[in-house]
Amino acid sequence: MWEELGISGGTAIIILVALYFIIKWAVKNGTIEAYEKITGNKVKDDIDEFFQKEAAEKENKKTQ
């Protein structure tokens, strides 16, 4: 099938891997954009808050 298009097997694999990462990137960005529109918050802010809360909980466990 690939030979009919003039593409070797190795080139086909490279193209498929590149398409995988492009689609993965697009889905990730679309998900982040949708989340930001729904919540009205930036994702980075939510991630920072999560890590700050987690660090505070660990600190509280150490002091107990």
PDB file of N, CA, C and O in Angstrom, chain B, residues numbered from 101:
ATOM      1  N   MET B 101       0.822  -1.189   0.000  1.00  0.00           N
ATOM      2  CA  MET B 101       0.000   0.000   0.000  1.00  0.00           C
ATOM      3  C   MET B 101       0.869   1.257   0.000  1.00  0.00           C
ATOM      4  O   MET B 101       0.648   2.166  -0.800  1.00  0.00           O
ATOM      5  N   TRP B 102       1.851   1.308   0.892  1.00  0.00           N
ATOM      6  CA  TRP B 102       2.711   2.487   0.955  1.00  0.00           C
ATOM      7  C   TRP B 102       3.569   2.625  -0.300  1.00  0.00           C
ATOM      8  O   TRP B 102       3.887   3.736  -0.723  1.00  0.00           O
ATOM      9  N   GLU B 103       3.939   1.497  -0.888  1.00  0.00           N
ATOM     10  CA  GLU B 103       4.773   1.532  -2.069  1.00  0.00           C
ATOM     11  C   GLU B 103       4.048   2.194  -3.239  1.00  0.00           C
ATOM     12  O   GLU B 103       4.675   2.832  -4.086  1.00  0.00           O
ATOM     13  N   GLU B 104       2.735   2.040  -3.279  1.00  0.00           N
ATOM     14  CA  GLU B 104       1.944   2.680  -4.322  1.00  0.00           C
ATOM     15  C   GLU B 104       2.044   4.195  -4.242  1.00  0.00           C
ATOM     16  O   GLU B 104       1.954   4.886  -5.257  1.00  0.00           O
ATOM     17  N   LEU B 105       2.230   4.704  -3.036  1.00  0.00           N
ATOM     18  CA  LEU B 105       2.378   6.144  -2.836  1.00  0.00           C
ATOM     19  C   LEU B 105       3.829   6.598  -2.939  1.00  0.00           C
ATOM     20  O   LEU B 105       4.115   7.795  -2.901  1.00  0.00           O
ATOM     21  N   GLY B 106       4.745   5.641  -3.070  1.00  0.00           N
ATOM     22  CA  GLY B 106       6.160   5.988  -3.162  1.00  0.00           C
ATOM     23  C   GLY B 106       6.790   6.250  -1.812  1.00  0.00           C
ATOM     24  O   GLY B 106       7.772   6.987  -1.715  1.00  0.00           O
ATOM     25  N   ILE B 107       6.231   5.649  -0.761  1.00  0.00           N
ATOM     26  CA  ILE B 107       6.728   5.859   0.594  1.00  0.00           C
ATOM     27  C   ILE B 107       7.240   4.524   1.122  1.00  0.00           C
ATOM     28  O   ILE B 107       6.559   3.505   1.012  1.00  0.00           O
ATOM     29  N   SER B 108       8.438   4.531   1.693  1.00  0.00           N
ATOM     30  CA  SER B 108       8.976   3.295   2.266  1.00  0.00           C
ATOM     31  C   SER B 108       8.379   3.058   3.653  1.00  0.00           C
ATOM     32  O   SER B 108       7.709   3.932   4.202  1.00  0.00           O
ATOM     33  N   GLY B 109       8.619   1.897   4.205  1.00  0.00           N
ATOM     34  CA  GLY B 109       8.075   1.556   5.522  1.00  0.00           C
ATOM     35  C   GLY B 109       8.599   2.451   6.630  1.00  0.00           C
ATOM     36  O   GLY B 109       7.843   2.859   7.511  1.00  0.00           O
ATOM     37  N   GLY B 110       9.898   2.760   6.589  1.00  0.00           N
ATOM     38  CA  GLY B 110      10.486   3.624   7.619  1.00  0.00           C
ATOM     39  C   GLY B 110       9.914   5.024   7.585  1.00  0.00           C
ATOM     40  O   GLY B 110       9.645   5.618   8.629  1.00  0.00           O
ATOM     41  N   THR B 111       9.729   5.547   6.394  1.00  0.00           N
ATOM     42  CA  THR B 111       9.143   6.886   6.259  1.00  0.00           C
ATOM     43  C   THR B 111       7.706   6.889   6.763  1.00  0.00           C
ATOM     44  O   THR B 111       7.269   7.846   7.402  1.00  0.00           O
ATOM     45  N   ALA B 112       6.980   5.828   6.479  1.00  0.00           N
ATOM     46  CA  ALA B 112       5.594   5.737   6.943  1.00  0.00           C
ATOM     47  C   ALA B 112       5.534   5.736   8.462  1.00  0.00           C
ATOM     48  O   ALA B 112       4.668   6.383   9.050  1.00  0.00           O
ATOM     49  N   ILE B 113       6.443   5.021   9.095  1.00  0.00           N
ATOM     50  CA  ILE B 113       6.471   4.986  10.563  1.00  0.00           C
ATOM     51  C   ILE B 113       6.768   6.368  11.126  1.00  0.00           C
ATOM     52  O   ILE B 113       6.135   6.793  12.093  1.00  0.00           O
ATOM     53  N   ILE B 114       7.720   7.069  10.534  1.00  0.00           N
ATOM     54  CA  ILE B 114       8.062   8.422  10.990  1.00  0.00           C
ATOM     55  C   ILE B 114       6.860   9.345  10.847  1.00  0.00           C
ATOM     56  O   ILE B 114       6.572  10.136  11.745  1.00  0.00           O
ATOM     57  N   ILE B 115       6.163   9.249   9.730  1.00  0.00           N
ATOM     58  CA  ILE B 115       4.981  10.091   9.509  1.00  0.00           C
ATOM     59  C   ILE B 115       3.894   9.772  10.538  1.00  0.00           C
ATOM     60  O   ILE B 115       3.265  10.683  11.078  1.00  0.00           O
ATOM     61  N   LEU B 116       3.674   8.498  10.807  1.00  0.00           N
ATOM     62  CA  LEU B 116       2.651   8.116  11.783  1.00  0.00           C
ATOM     63  C   LEU B 116       3.005   8.585  13.194  1.00  0.00           C
ATOM     64  O   LEU B 116       2.132   9.028  13.939  1.00  0.00           O
ATOM     65  N   VAL B 117       4.264   8.491  13.554  1.00  0.00           N
ATOM     66  CA  VAL B 117       4.698   8.966  14.879  1.00  0.00           C
ATOM     67  C   VAL B 117       4.520  10.476  14.972  1.00  0.00           C
ATOM     68  O   VAL B 117       4.057  10.986  15.992  1.00  0.00           O
ATOM     69  N   ALA B 118       4.889  11.198  13.906  1.00  0.00           N
ATOM     70  CA  ALA B 118       4.712  12.650  13.910  1.00  0.00           C
ATOM     71  C   ALA B 118       3.236  13.020  14.030  1.00  0.00           C
ATOM     72  O   ALA B 118       2.885  13.930  14.780  1.00  0.00           O
ATOM     73  N   LEU B 119       2.385  12.332  13.307  1.00  0.00           N
ATOM     74  CA  LEU B 119       0.948  12.591  13.403  1.00  0.00           C
ATOM     75  C   LEU B 119       0.415  12.304  14.800  1.00  0.00           C
ATOM     76  O   LEU B 119      -0.450  13.025  15.297  1.00  0.00           O
ATOM     77  N   TYR B 120       0.928  11.259  15.432  1.00  0.00           N
ATOM     78  CA  TYR B 120       0.515  10.937  16.796  1.00  0.00           C
ATOM     79  C   TYR B 120       0.795  12.114  17.739  1.00  0.00           C
ATOM     80  O   TYR B 120      -0.072  12.517  18.515  1.00  0.00           O
ATOM     81  N   PHE B 121       2.008  12.657  17.664  1.00  0.00           N
ATOM     82  CA  PHE B 121       2.364  13.751  18.564  1.00  0.00           C
ATOM     83  C   PHE B 121       1.615  15.033  18.231  1.00  0.00           C
ATOM     84  O   PHE B 121       1.279  15.804  19.131  1.00  0.00           O
ATOM     85  N   ILE B 122       1.352  15.269  16.963  1.00  0.00           N
ATOM     86  CA  ILE B 122       0.585  16.456  16.581  1.00  0.00           C
ATOM     87  C   ILE B 122      -0.836  16.355  17.114  1.00  0.00           C
ATOM     88  O   ILE B 122      -1.362  17.323  17.663  1.00  0.00           O
ATOM     89  N   ILE B 123      -1.459  15.198  16.958  1.00  0.00           N
ATOM     90  CA  ILE B 123      -2.821  15.014  17.455  1.00  0.00           C
ATOM     91  C   ILE B 123      -2.854  15.078  18.974  1.00  0.00           C
ATOM     92  O   ILE B 123      -3.777  15.656  19.548  1.00  0.00           O
ATOM     93  N   LYS B 124      -1.859  14.492  19.631  1.00  0.00           N
ATOM     94  CA  LYS B 124      -1.775  14.535  21.088  1.00  0.00           C
ATOM     95  C   LYS B 124      -1.676  15.981  21.579  1.00  0.00           C
ATOM     96  O   LYS B 124      -2.348  16.360  22.539  1.00  0.00           O
ATOM     97  N   TRP B 125      -0.842  16.784  20.922  1.00  0.00           N
ATOM     98  CA  TRP B 125      -0.672  18.191  21.276  1.00  0.00           C
ATOM     99  C   TRP B 125      -1.975  18.957  21.084  1.00  0.00           C
ATOM    100  O   TRP B 125      -2.354  19.763  21.933  1.00  0.00           O
ATOM    101  N   ALA B 126      -2.661  18.709  19.970  1.00  0.00           N
ATOM    102  CA  ALA B 126      -3.902  19.411  19.669  1.00  0.00           C
ATOM    103  C   ALA B 126      -4.992  19.065  20.683  1.00  0.00           C
ATOM    104  O   ALA B 126      -5.729  19.948  21.121  1.00  0.00           O
ATOM    105  N   VAL B 127      -5.097  17.804  21.053  1.00  0.00           N
ATOM    106  CA  VAL B 127      -6.102  17.393  22.035  1.00  0.00           C
ATOM    107  C   VAL B 127      -5.800  18.019  23.391  1.00  0.00           C
ATOM    108  O   VAL B 127      -6.705  18.491  24.079  1.00  0.00           O
ATOM    109  N   LYS B 128      -4.523  18.022  23.774  1.00  0.00           N
ATOM    110  CA  LYS B 128      -4.134  18.610  25.058  1.00  0.00           C
ATOM    111  C   LYS B 128      -4.480  20.100  25.101  1.00  0.00           C
ATOM    112  O   LYS B 128      -5.054  20.580  26.079  1.00  0.00           O
ATOM    113  N   ASN B 129      -4.132  20.822  24.044  1.00  0.00           N
ATOM    114  CA  ASN B 129      -4.422  22.254  24.020  1.00  0.00           C
ATOM    115  C   ASN B 129      -5.918  22.529  23.986  1.00  0.00           C
ATOM    116  O   ASN B 129      -6.391  23.472  24.621  1.00  0.00           O
ATOM    117  N   GLY B 130      -6.668  21.709  23.247  1.00  0.00           N
ATOM    118  CA  GLY B 130      -8.114  21.883  23.208  1.00  0.00           C
ATOM    119  C   GLY B 130      -8.755  21.634  24.559  1.00  0.00           C
ATOM    120  O   GLY B 130      -9.678  22.345  24.956  1.00  0.00           O
ATOM    121  N   THR B 131      -8.266  20.626  25.265  1.00  0.00           N
ATOM    122  CA  THR B 131      -8.786  20.316  26.595  1.00  0.00           C
ATOM    123  C   THR B 131      -8.493  21.455  27.566  1.00  0.00           C
ATOM    124  O   THR B 131      -9.357  21.858  28.345  1.00  0.00           O
ATOM    125  N   ILE B 132      -7.284  21.961  27.512  1.00  0.00           N
ATOM    126  CA  ILE B 132      -6.912  23.068  28.402  1.00  0.00           C
ATOM    127  C   ILE B 132      -7.746  24.309  28.094  1.00  0.00           C
ATOM    128  O   ILE B 132      -8.221  24.985  29.006  1.00  0.00           O
ATOM    129  N   GLU B 133      -7.922  24.605  26.809  1.00  0.00           N
ATOM    130  CA  GLU B 133      -8.706  25.774  26.422  1.00  0.00           C
ATOM    131  C   GLU B 133     -10.157  25.637  26.870  1.00  0.00           C
ATOM    132  O   GLU B 133     -10.747  26.599  27.362  1.00  0.00           O
ATOM    133  N   ALA B 134     -10.731  24.456  26.705  1.00  0.00           N
ATOM    134  CA  ALA B 134     -12.116  24.225  27.131  1.00  0.00           C
ATOM    135  C   ALA B 134     -12.240  24.357  28.644  1.00  0.00           C
ATOM    136  O   ALA B 134     -13.205  24.944  29.134  1.00  0.00           O
ATOM    137  N   TYR B 135     -11.282  23.823  29.385  1.00  0.00           N
ATOM    138  CA  TYR B 135     -11.309  23.920  30.846  1.00  0.00           C
ATOM    139  C   TYR B 135     -11.243  25.374  31.285  1.00  0.00           C
ATOM    140  O   TYR B 135     -11.956  25.787  32.199  1.00  0.00           O
ATOM    141  N   GLU B 136     -10.382  26.151  30.627  1.00  0.00           N
ATOM    142  CA  GLU B 136     -10.261  27.560  30.991  1.00  0.00           C
ATOM    143  C   GLU B 136     -11.541  28.323  30.695  1.00  0.00           C
ATOM    144  O   GLU B 136     -11.919  29.209  31.462  1.00  0.00           O
ATOM    145  N   LYS B 137     -12.219  27.994  29.594  1.00  0.00           N
ATOM    146  CA  LYS B 137     -13.479  28.668  29.276  1.00  0.00           C
ATOM    147  C   LYS B 137     -14.573  28.285  30.263  1.00  0.00           C
ATOM    148  O   LYS B 137     -15.381  29.129  30.649  1.00  0.00           O
ATOM    149  N   ILE B 138     -14.608  27.029  30.671  1.00  0.00           N
ATOM    150  CA  ILE B 138     -15.651  26.565  31.586  1.00  0.00           C
ATOM    151  C   ILE B 138     -15.460  27.160  32.978  1.00  0.00           C
ATOM    152  O   ILE B 138     -16.410  27.665  33.574  1.00  0.00           O
ATOM    153  N   THR B 139     -14.234  27.101  33.497  1.00  0.00           N
ATOM    154  CA  THR B 139     -13.993  27.545  34.872  1.00  0.00           C
ATOM    155  C   THR B 139     -13.664  29.030  34.969  1.00  0.00           C
ATOM    156  O   THR B 139     -13.882  29.644  36.014  1.00  0.00           O
ATOM    157  N   GLY B 140     -13.152  29.604  33.911  1.00  0.00           N
ATOM    158  CA  GLY B 140     -12.743  31.002  33.948  1.00  0.00           C
ATOM    159  C   GLY B 140     -11.380  31.191  34.580  1.00  0.00           C
ATOM    160  O   GLY B 140     -10.939  32.326  34.757  1.00  0.00           O
ATOM    161  N   ASN B 141     -10.702  30.109  34.925  1.00  0.00           N
ATOM    162  CA  ASN B 141      -9.380  30.168  35.535  1.00  0.00           C
ATOM    163  C   ASN B 141      -8.342  29.665  34.551  1.00  0.00           C
ATOM    164  O   ASN B 141      -8.634  28.860  33.667  1.00  0.00           O
ATOM    165  N   LYS B 142      -7.143  30.147  34.720  1.00  0.00           N
ATOM    166  CA  LYS B 142      -6.034  29.631  33.928  1.00  0.00           C
ATOM    167  C   LYS B 142      -5.609  28.298  34.520  1.00  0.00           C
ATOM    168  O   LYS B 142      -5.660  28.112  35.736  1.00  0.00           O
ATOM    169  N   VAL B 143      -5.197  27.384  33.683  1.00  0.00           N
ATOM    170  CA  VAL B 143      -4.781  26.061  34.142  1.00  0.00           C
ATOM    171  C   VAL B 143      -3.532  26.168  34.989  1.00  0.00           C
ATOM    172  O   VAL B 143      -3.410  25.472  35.998  1.00  0.00           O
ATOM    173  N   LYS B 144      -2.609  27.017  34.607  1.00  0.00           N
ATOM    174  CA  LYS B 144      -1.373  27.168  35.364  1.00  0.00           C
ATOM    175  C   LYS B 144      -1.674  27.559  36.806  1.00  0.00           C
ATOM    176  O   LYS B 144      -1.033  27.065  37.733  1.00  0.00           O
ATOM    177  N   ASP B 145      -2.649  28.448  36.994  1.00  0.00           N
ATOM    178  CA  ASP B 145      -3.019  28.867  38.341  1.00  0.00           C
ATOM    179  C   ASP B 145      -3.527  27.678  39.152  1.00  0.00           C
ATOM    180  O   ASP B 145      -3.166  27.523  40.318  1.00  0.00           O
ATOM    181  N   ASP B 146      -4.351  26.850  38.548  1.00  0.00           N
ATOM    182  CA  ASP B 146      -4.886  25.694  39.257  1.00  0.00           C
ATOM    183  C   ASP B 146      -3.778  24.712  39.622  1.00  0.00           C
ATOM    184  O   ASP B 146      -3.786  24.142  40.713  1.00  0.00           O
ATOM    185  N   ILE B 147      -2.838  24.515  38.724  1.00  0.00           N
ATOM    186  CA  ILE B 147      -1.732  23.597  38.996  1.00  0.00           C
ATOM    187  C   ILE B 147      -0.869  24.141  40.123  1.00  0.00           C
ATOM    188  O   ILE B 147      -0.462  23.389  41.008  1.00  0.00           O
ATOM    189  N   ASP B 148      -0.582  25.445  40.101  1.00  0.00           N
ATOM    190  CA  ASP B 148       0.211  26.044  41.168  1.00  0.00           C
ATOM    191  C   ASP B 148      -0.495  25.904  42.513  1.00  0.00           C
ATOM    192  O   ASP B 148       0.135  25.577  43.519  1.00  0.00           O
ATOM    193  N   GLU B 149      -1.807  26.153  42.529  1.00  0.00           N
ATOM    194  CA  GLU B 149      -2.563  26.016  43.772  1.00  0.00           C
ATOM    195  C   GLU B 149      -2.521  24.576  44.283  1.00  0.00           C
ATOM    196  O   GLU B 149      -2.384  24.344  45.484  1.00  0.00           O
ATOM    197  N   PHE B 150      -2.638  23.625  43.384  1.00  0.00           N
ATOM    198  CA  PHE B 150      -2.598  22.216  43.763  1.00  0.00           C
ATOM    199  C   PHE B 150      -1.277  21.874  44.438  1.00  0.00           C
ATOM    200  O   PHE B 150      -1.256  21.241  45.494  1.00  0.00           O
ATOM    201  N   PHE B 151      -0.168  22.297  43.819  1.00  0.00           N
ATOM    202  CA  PHE B 151       1.138  21.981  44.387  1.00  0.00           C
ATOM    203  C   PHE B 151       1.378  22.725  45.699  1.00  0.00           C
ATOM    204  O   PHE B 151       2.038  22.195  46.592  1.00  0.00           O
ATOM    205  N   GLN B 152       0.860  23.930  45.828  1.00  0.00           N
ATOM    206  CA  GLN B 152       0.999  24.657  47.086  1.00  0.00           C
ATOM    207  C   GLN B 152       0.223  23.959  48.206  1.00  0.00           C
ATOM    208  O   GLN B 152       0.722  23.840  49.325  1.00  0.00           O
ATOM    209  N   LYS B 153      -0.993  23.499  47.906  1.00  0.00           N
ATOM    210  CA  LYS B 153      -1.774  22.781  48.907  1.00  0.00           C
ATOM    211  C   LYS B 153      -1.090  21.484  49.299  1.00  0.00           C
ATOM    212  O   LYS B 153      -1.050  21.121  50.474  1.00  0.00           O
ATOM    213  N   GLU B 154      -0.551  20.787  48.302  1.00  0.00           N
ATOM    214  CA  GLU B 154       0.132  19.525  48.569  1.00  0.00           C
ATOM    215  C   GLU B 154       1.373  19.749  49.436  1.00  0.00           C
ATOM    216  O   GLU B 154       1.642  18.972  50.353  1.00  0.00           O
ATOM    217  N   ALA B 155       2.116  20.797  49.147  1.00  0.00           N
ATOM    218  CA  ALA B 155       3.303  21.107  49.938  1.00  0.00           C
ATOM    219  C   ALA B 155       2.909  21.486  51.368  1.00  0.00           C
ATOM    220  O   ALA B 155       3.592  21.111  52.321  1.00  0.00           O
ATOM    221  N   ALA B 156       1.822  22.218  51.517  1.00  0.00           N
ATOM    222  CA  ALA B 156       1.359  22.604  52.844  1.00  0.00           C
ATOM    223  C   ALA B 156       0.921  21.377  53.641  1.00  0.00           C
ATOM    224  O   ALA B 156       1.184  21.288  54.840  1.00  0.00           O
ATOM    225  N   GLU B 157       0.253  20.434  52.978  1.00  0.00           N
ATOM    226  CA  GLU B 157      -0.170  19.212  53.663  1.00  0.00           C
ATOM    227  C   GLU B 157       1.030  18.393  54.110  1.00  0.00           C
ATOM    228  O   GLU B 157       1.024  17.841  55.211  1.00  0.00           O
ATOM    229  N   LYS B 158       2.053  18.305  53.281  1.00  0.00           N
ATOM    230  CA  LYS B 158       3.258  17.576  53.653  1.00  0.00           C
ATOM    231  C   LYS B 158       3.948  18.258  54.826  1.00  0.00           C
ATOM    232  O   LYS B 158       4.466  17.592  55.723  1.00  0.00           O
ATOM    233  N   GLU B 159       3.954  19.564  54.817  1.00  0.00           N
ATOM    234  CA  GLU B 159       4.583  20.318  55.903  1.00  0.00           C
ATOM    235  C   GLU B 159       3.816  20.093  57.203  1.00  0.00           C
ATOM    236  O   GLU B 159       4.423  19.966  58.267  1.00  0.00           O
ATOM    237  N   ASN B 160       2.498  20.045  57.125  1.00  0.00           N
ATOM    238  CA  ASN B 160       1.675  19.806  58.312  1.00  0.00           C
ATOM    239  C   ASN B 160       1.917  18.409  58.861  1.00  0.00           C
ATOM    240  O   ASN B 160       1.949  18.226  60.078  1.00  0.00           O
ATOM    241  N   LYS B 161       2.088  17.428  57.998  1.00  0.00           N
ATOM    242  CA  LYS B 161       2.359  16.061  58.438  1.00  0.00           C
ATOM    243  C   LYS B 161       3.705  15.962  59.127  1.00  0.00           C
ATOM    244  O   LYS B 161       3.861  15.199  60.081  1.00  0.00           O
ATOM    245  N   LYS B 162       4.686  16.732  58.651  1.00  0.00           N
ATOM    246  CA  LYS B 162       6.014  16.707  59.265  1.00  0.00           C
ATOM    247  C   LYS B 162       5.993  17.300  60.659  1.00  0.00           C
ATOM    248  O   LYS B 162       6.715  16.838  61.542  1.00  0.00           O
ATOM    249  N   THR B 163       5.167  18.326  60.866  1.00  0.00           N
ATOM    250  CA  THR B 163       5.125  19.003  62.166  1.00  0.00           C
ATOM    251  C   THR B 163       4.300  18.237  63.181  1.00  0.00           C
ATOM    252  O   THR B 163       4.422  18.482  64.381  1.00  0.00           O
ATOM    253  N   GLN B 164       3.470  17.325  62.732  1.00  0.00           N
ATOM    254  CA  GLN B 164       2.614  16.583  63.662  1.00  0.00           C
ATOM    255  C   GLN B 164       3.322  15.476  64.306  1.00  0.00           C
ATOM    256  O   GLN B 164       2.737  14.757  65.116  1.00  0.00           O
TER     257      GLN B 164
END
